[in-house]
Amino acid sequence: MESVATVTASVLIPVGYVGFIHMFDYNGVDRDHPASLRKRFCAAFLHNALSIGTSYGLLRHLSEPFHTMGFHLHGTLAAVVGSSLLTGVFYLGNCLEKLYDEFHYPYGIGLFSLKSWTQSFRELTFIRNTFMAPITEEIAFRACSATLFYRCFGWNGAIFVAPLFFSLSHLHHIFDDMRKGMSKGQAIGQRVFQATYSYLFGVYATFIFMRTNHILVPIISHSICNNLGLPNFSFSSLNKKWTWAVTAGHVIGALSWVSLLYPLTSRHLYLSY
């Protein structure tokens, strides 16, 4: 059993992430407002710096503390390709639905439009969902907290217990929802549901991080999940071929994800490529 300091840090790091965001944006009205987003970006960066420094200090007795936290270049190509393929294939049905929207909406959804993508990169909400949240959250919750948790409680503790702090951190959005006009019951119901699937993602993200020991793997997976959301099993179209194609995409995607989970997270892939 590791020291009390390591146990304490592994718990306080995810709690502190939320605390820093609220401290920097204590009077924010809308979490999507540019002013609030900039404050939250600063909070996340500062928290990451403190978390990495704390974790490094607690792991300094190891030969390569940064490598232990998943910060290294070994296996970068495998991390980018493997995580994109593994998480992307799970969303095969959602991707087919995006194609349907592109071809059937009067002006499309900008899926193949350079102008649309350029505009997205100018929006702070897109930058948050695609880059800032995945990077800063995975550094805090996986590279720092899960790594320390593993040192204290082993594989199962890191995978199944550590993500609880990640999922429960989403409950602070209840206050944002209520400020936007939601009732307390609606806000709690929505965020409890989000916390549940966030926990499941946290288990998955911690699993693939522990398997690969590369921080890019959960970061890329997190980014994909943020942009594609939950699988939409209720899709229906007047064109039955599209309905069947999207439904088949969900089934094939899920089966492919299960079959590729272990091969694409094999530690051997991340030793050289």
C-alpha positions as CSV (number, residue, x, y, z in Angstrom):
1,M,0.0,0.0,0.0
2,E,1.4,3.4,-1.0
3,S,1.6,6.4,1.2
4,V,-1.4,8.4,2.5
5,A,-0.2,11.3,0.3
6,T,-0.6,9.3,-2.8
7,V,-4.1,8.1,-1.9
8,T,-5.1,11.6,-1.0
9,A,-3.7,13.1,-4.2
10,S,-5.4,10.4,-6.4
11,V,-8.8,11.5,-4.9
12,L,-8.2,15.3,-4.7
13,I,-7.0,15.7,-8.3
14,P,-10.3,15.0,-10.0
15,V,-12.2,16.9,-7.2
16,G,-9.8,19.8,-7.6
17,Y,-10.4,19.9,-11.4
18,V,-14.0,20.9,-10.8
19,G,-13.1,23.1,-7.9
20,F,-10.6,25.1,-10.0
21,I,-13.2,25.6,-12.8
22,H,-15.8,27.0,-10.4
23,M,-13.2,29.1,-8.6
24,F,-12.1,30.8,-11.8
25,D,-15.7,31.1,-13.2
26,Y,-17.6,31.6,-9.9
27,N,-19.9,34.3,-11.3
28,G,-20.3,32.8,-14.8
29,V,-23.9,32.7,-16.2
30,D,-23.4,30.3,-19.1
31,R,-20.6,27.7,-19.4
32,D,-20.8,28.1,-23.2
33,H,-20.2,31.9,-23.1
34,P,-16.8,32.9,-24.5
35,A,-15.8,34.7,-21.3
36,S,-16.6,31.7,-19.2
37,L,-14.8,29.3,-21.5
38,R,-11.6,31.4,-21.4
39,K,-11.7,31.4,-17.6
40,R,-12.3,27.6,-17.5
41,F,-9.5,27.0,-20.0
42,C,-7.1,28.9,-17.7
43,A,-8.4,26.9,-14.7
44,A,-7.9,23.6,-16.4
45,F,-4.3,24.5,-17.5
46,L,-3.3,25.6,-14.1
47,H,-4.9,22.5,-12.5
48,N,-3.0,20.3,-15.0
49,A,0.3,21.9,-14.2
50,L,-0.3,21.4,-10.4
51,S,-1.5,17.9,-10.9
52,I,1.4,16.8,-13.1
53,G,3.9,18.4,-10.6
54,T,2.2,16.7,-7.7
55,S,2.1,13.3,-9.4
56,Y,5.7,13.6,-10.5
57,G,6.7,14.3,-7.0
58,L,4.9,11.3,-5.7
59,L,6.4,9.1,-8.4
60,R,9.9,10.5,-8.4
61,H,11.2,7.3,-6.9
62,L,10.5,5.5,-10.2
63,S,13.0,5.5,-13.0
64,E,10.7,7.4,-15.5
65,P,7.8,9.1,-13.7
66,F,6.6,10.9,-16.9
67,H,6.6,7.6,-18.9
68,T,4.6,6.0,-16.1
69,M,2.0,8.8,-16.5
70,G,1.8,8.1,-20.2
71,F,3.8,11.1,-21.4
72,H,6.2,9.7,-24.0
73,L,6.7,9.4,-27.8
74,H,7.0,5.7,-28.0
75,G,3.9,4.2,-29.8
76,T,2.5,7.6,-30.8
77,L,1.5,6.4,-34.3
78,A,-0.2,3.4,-32.8
79,A,-1.9,5.6,-30.3
80,V,-3.3,7.9,-32.9
81,V,-4.4,5.2,-35.4
82,G,-5.4,2.6,-32.9
83,S,-7.5,4.8,-30.6
84,S,-9.2,6.5,-33.6
85,L,-10.0,3.1,-35.2
86,L,-11.2,1.5,-32.0
87,T,-13.5,4.2,-30.7
88,G,-14.5,5.3,-34.2
89,V,-15.7,1.8,-35.2
90,F,-18.0,1.8,-32.2
91,Y,-19.7,4.9,-33.7
92,L,-20.2,3.3,-37.1
93,G,-23.9,3.8,-36.9
94,N,-23.6,7.4,-35.8
95,C,-21.2,8.1,-38.7
96,L,-23.6,6.6,-41.2
97,E,-26.3,8.8,-39.7
98,K,-24.1,11.9,-40.2
99,L,-23.7,10.8,-43.9
100,Y,-27.5,10.6,-44.2
101,D,-27.9,14.1,-42.8
102,E,-25.2,15.4,-45.1
103,F,-27.0,14.0,-48.2
104,H,-30.6,14.7,-47.2
105,Y,-30.6,18.1,-45.5
106,P,-31.2,21.0,-47.9
107,Y,-27.8,22.4,-47.3
108,G,-26.1,19.4,-45.7
109,I,-24.4,19.6,-42.3
110,G,-21.0,20.8,-43.6
111,L,-19.4,17.4,-43.3
112,F,-17.3,17.8,-46.4
113,S,-17.1,21.6,-46.4
114,L,-13.7,23.2,-45.7
115,K,-15.5,26.4,-44.8
116,S,-17.7,24.7,-42.3
117,W,-14.7,23.0,-40.6
118,T,-12.7,26.3,-40.6
119,Q,-15.7,28.0,-38.9
120,S,-15.8,25.2,-36.3
121,F,-12.2,25.8,-35.3
122,R,-13.1,29.4,-34.6
123,E,-15.8,28.4,-32.1
124,L,-14.6,28.1,-28.5
125,T,-17.3,25.4,-27.8
126,F,-15.8,23.2,-30.6
127,I,-12.3,23.8,-29.3
128,R,-13.4,22.9,-25.8
129,N,-15.2,19.7,-26.8
130,T,-12.6,18.6,-29.3
131,F,-9.3,19.6,-27.7
132,M,-9.4,21.4,-24.3
133,A,-11.8,19.1,-22.4
134,P,-10.3,15.8,-23.7
135,I,-6.7,16.9,-23.1
136,T,-7.1,18.5,-19.7
137,E,-9.5,16.0,-18.3
138,E,-7.6,13.0,-19.4
139,I,-4.3,14.4,-18.0
140,A,-6.1,15.0,-14.7
141,F,-8.2,11.9,-14.5
142,R,-6.0,9.3,-16.3
143,A,-2.4,10.4,-16.4
144,C,-2.4,11.7,-12.8
145,S,-5.4,10.3,-10.8
146,A,-5.7,6.9,-12.3
147,T,-1.9,6.3,-12.3
148,L,-1.7,7.2,-8.6
149,F,-4.8,5.2,-7.9
150,Y,-3.2,2.2,-9.6
151,R,-0.2,2.5,-7.3
152,C,-2.5,2.3,-4.3
153,F,-5.2,-0.1,-5.2
154,G,-4.1,-2.0,-8.3
155,W,-5.7,-2.7,-11.7
156,N,-9.3,-3.2,-10.6
157,G,-9.3,-0.2,-8.3
158,A,-7.9,2.1,-11.0
159,I,-10.4,0.9,-13.6
160,F,-13.6,0.6,-11.7
161,V,-13.2,3.0,-8.7
162,A,-11.1,5.9,-10.1
163,P,-13.7,6.8,-12.8
164,L,-16.3,7.5,-10.1
165,F,-14.6,10.8,-9.5
166,F,-14.6,11.6,-13.2
167,S,-18.3,10.8,-13.6
168,L,-19.4,12.6,-10.4
169,S,-17.6,15.7,-11.5
170,H,-20.3,16.2,-14.2
171,L,-22.9,16.8,-11.5
172,H,-21.6,20.3,-11.0
173,H,-23.3,21.2,-14.3
174,I,-26.6,21.0,-12.4
175,F,-26.1,24.5,-11.3
176,D,-25.4,25.7,-14.9
177,D,-28.6,24.0,-16.0
178,M,-30.7,25.6,-13.3
179,R,-29.2,29.0,-14.2
180,K,-30.5,28.4,-17.7
181,G,-34.0,27.8,-16.5
182,M,-34.3,24.1,-15.9
183,S,-36.1,22.9,-12.8
184,K,-34.0,21.2,-10.1
185,G,-35.6,17.8,-10.9
186,Q,-34.9,18.2,-14.7
187,A,-31.3,19.3,-14.1
188,I,-30.6,16.4,-11.6
189,G,-32.2,13.8,-13.9
190,Q,-30.2,15.0,-16.9
191,R,-26.9,15.1,-15.1
192,V,-27.3,11.8,-13.3
193,F,-27.9,10.2,-16.7
194,Q,-24.7,12.0,-18.0
195,A,-22.8,10.9,-14.9
196,T,-23.8,7.3,-15.5
197,Y,-22.5,7.1,-19.1
198,S,-19.5,9.2,-18.1
199,Y,-18.6,6.6,-15.6
200,L,-18.9,3.9,-18.3
201,F,-16.7,5.9,-20.5
202,G,-14.3,6.5,-17.6
203,V,-14.0,2.8,-17.1
204,Y,-13.3,2.4,-20.8
205,A,-10.8,5.3,-20.9
206,T,-8.9,4.0,-17.9
207,F,-8.8,0.5,-19.3
208,I,-7.3,1.5,-22.6
209,F,-4.9,3.9,-20.8
210,M,-3.7,1.2,-18.4
211,R,-3.4,-1.3,-21.3
212,T,-1.4,1.1,-23.5
213,N,0.3,3.4,-21.0
214,H,-0.1,6.2,-23.6
215,I,-2.0,9.4,-22.7
216,L,-3.0,10.1,-26.4
217,V,-5.2,7.0,-26.5
218,P,-7.8,8.2,-24.0
219,I,-7.5,11.8,-25.2
220,I,-8.4,10.9,-28.8
221,S,-11.1,8.5,-27.7
222,H,-12.6,11.3,-25.4
223,S,-12.5,13.8,-28.3
224,I,-14.4,11.3,-30.6
225,C,-17.0,10.6,-27.9
226,N,-17.5,14.3,-27.3
227,N,-18.3,15.0,-30.9
228,L,-20.4,12.0,-31.7
229,G,-22.3,11.7,-28.3
230,L,-24.3,8.6,-27.5
231,P,-25.2,6.0,-30.2
232,N,-28.6,7.0,-31.6
233,F,-30.6,3.8,-31.8
234,S,-33.9,5.6,-32.6
235,F,-32.8,6.7,-36.1
236,S,-35.5,6.2,-38.7
237,S,-35.9,7.3,-42.3
238,L,-38.6,7.1,-45.0
239,N,-35.8,5.4,-47.0
240,K,-35.8,2.0,-45.4
241,K,-32.3,1.2,-46.8
242,W,-30.8,4.0,-44.7
243,T,-32.7,2.9,-41.6
244,W,-31.3,-0.7,-42.1
245,A,-27.8,0.6,-42.9
246,V,-27.6,2.7,-39.7
247,T,-29.1,-0.1,-37.6
248,A,-26.6,-2.5,-39.1
249,G,-23.9,0.0,-38.5
250,H,-24.6,0.1,-34.8
251,V,-24.5,-3.7,-34.6
252,I,-21.4,-4.2,-36.7
253,G,-19.7,-1.3,-34.9
254,A,-20.4,-2.8,-31.5
255,L,-19.2,-6.3,-32.5
256,S,-16.1,-4.9,-34.2
257,W,-15.3,-2.8,-31.1
258,V,-15.5,-5.9,-28.9
259,S,-13.3,-7.9,-31.3
260,L,-10.7,-5.1,-31.6
261,L,-10.6,-4.0,-28.0
262,Y,-7.7,-6.2,-26.9
263,P,-5.7,-6.4,-30.2
264,L,-5.7,-2.6,-30.6
265,T,-4.7,-2.0,-27.0
266,S,-1.9,-4.6,-26.9
267,R,1.1,-3.1,-25.2
268,H,3.4,-4.5,-27.9
269,L,1.9,-2.1,-30.5
270,Y,3.0,0.9,-28.3
271,L,6.6,-0.1,-27.8
272,S,7.9,1.0,-31.2
273,Y,5.3,2.4,-33.6
